[in-house]
Amino acid sequence: MPPLLFVLVLLFLTPASTLDFRYHSNQEMEQYLLQVNASNPDIAHLYSIGQSVLGRELWVLALGVRPRSHTVGIPEFKYVANMHGNEVLGRELMLQLVDDLVRGYRNNETWSLQILNSSRVHVLPTMNPDGFNVADTHCQFSQGRLNHNNIDLNRNFPDAFAGLRKQQQLNEDKREAEVRAVMGWLRTETFVLSANLHGGALVASYPYDNGGSELVGGASVSPDDDVFIHLAKVYSHNHASMHRGDVCHDSRPFLDGITNGYQWYPLSGGMQDYNYVWAQCLELTLEVSCCKFPPAAQLPALWTDNRKSLLAFMKQVHLGVKGRVFDGSGVPVQNAVVEVKGRRNLCPFRTDRHGEYYRLLLPGNYSFTVTYPGHEVLTATLDVPYGPDQFSAMKHDFLLRRIATTTDQTPTNATPTCNHTLQQVGGAAAAPTWSGSAVGLSLVAVLRSLID
């Protein structure tokens, strides 16, 4: 029997063991994910989004009742951890979360069944395995933050505001391997909600990280500011102590344990702004421990502190409205613009290759406008309820009417700079057209960079 086949057979035959509370090496983490995948083929699907600079696989474990591919009407959710290699708690929280969800599902526990029946959860435990491999255990000033090329991955994404200011073409090939992998990943799925886990503070941070035109009271306010504040509070108020806002003695106080990213310190090239602006995925940055590398003895307590928050945040993928847009022939269409009055996103939200849209909104009345070439502009007012308690957002489909002319109507706010086409199944996606280039960090950001 070939060695690889022998290993796979062992994985299938070996029951999943209890996950220890300790720091797992990259190899141990990989082995655990392989074991979970092999032992739970009905709800788990392990895949790689690419490799680090040194060739380590960037493994993602998808969990759900249809884990291998997207199901229309089922929102895609993701957690990303260990973007900074020396901020390590997130890695272990993600492994514990996987263990918790799988065991809960196997034991027919309602909370796990509800999550995995209603959403598809993707977990990337480490985005920077090379940095982790050289990290030491100092609480704040340890090595390993950067990738192998000594680049901060959370300063390496295309920056929307730099692009709007300079209007220069961005070369994606010059991005770091780990960043390119995530950018490509975001073109394969319509992720609805996300969080990336860091360490060195205890706060839930939300977009924008960089400054746009809407600067209010020192904050860079996004069109979905109300939703972001709600999401941040969901995490902080379900956490054992984050909501207090003053737990870390060497950090500034945060009201309710949340902060606007720019108000905390300006940050160019961050991942959460990239997710929100170009991938229409609302993402938070979760600082989950005062110490970047907490002692292993504290891991059980830190998991207990964060478990409720991690689960509560996942439920928020069911906020607002979801549905499909159909053309005049009843065929679902890609790239229809679905806008909410009063929310002028830098890149308008569009339907994916399945004709789907997802709009995270708080309960209330909203006016929607749907635009698609060759069809009449459609408007509708929807009364949106609170969906997370039912594990489903409100469902509403839009049926367009074709216009009686040969001249197509193109959305007035559609621009090539916002082209972010999902990769087609079985084929490679064309690279999106980006407009922008990263700008230098401000002095404040440099001084604060050791915290994030």
Salt bridges, closest charged atoms under 4 A:
ASP20 OD2 - ARG22 NE 3.70
GLU28 OE1 - ARG22 NH1 3.02
ASP42 OD1 - ARG106 NH2 2.50
GLU76 OE2 - HIS70 ND1 2.61
GLU76 OE2 - ARG120 NH1 3.08
GLU76 OE1 - HIS122 NE2 2.64
GLU87 OE2 - HIS84 ND1 3.26
GLU87 OE2 - ARG145 NH1 3.47
GLU87 OE1 - HIS198 ND1 3.16
GLU87 OE2 - LYS292 NZ 3.58
GLU92 OE1 - HIS24 ND1 2.82
ASP99 OD2 - ARG103 NE 2.82
ASP100 OD1 - ARG103 NH2 3.74
ASP100 OD2 - ARG307 NE 2.50
ASP130 OD1 - ARG56 NH1 2.68
ASP152 OD1 - HIS84 NE2 2.71
ASP152 OD2 - ARG145 NH2 2.83
ASP152 OD2 - ARG155 NH1 3.70
GLU172 OE2 - ARG187 NH2 3.46
GLU189 OE2 - ARG120 NH1 3.19
ASP224 OD1 - ARG343 NH1 2.94
ASP224 OD1 - ARG359 NH1 3.51
ASP226 OD2 - ARG343 NH2 2.83
ASP246 OD1 - ARG244 NE 3.71
ASP256 OD2 - LYS233 NZ 3.79
ASP256 OD1 - HIS237 NE2 3.51
GLU283 OE1 - LYS78 NZ 3.11
GLU339 OE2 - ARG344 NH1 3.37
GLU356 OE1 - HIS70 NE2 2.52
ASP397 OD2 - LYS395 NZ 3.04
ASP452 OD2 - ARG155 NH1 3.73
ASP452 OD1 - HIS198 ND1 3.39
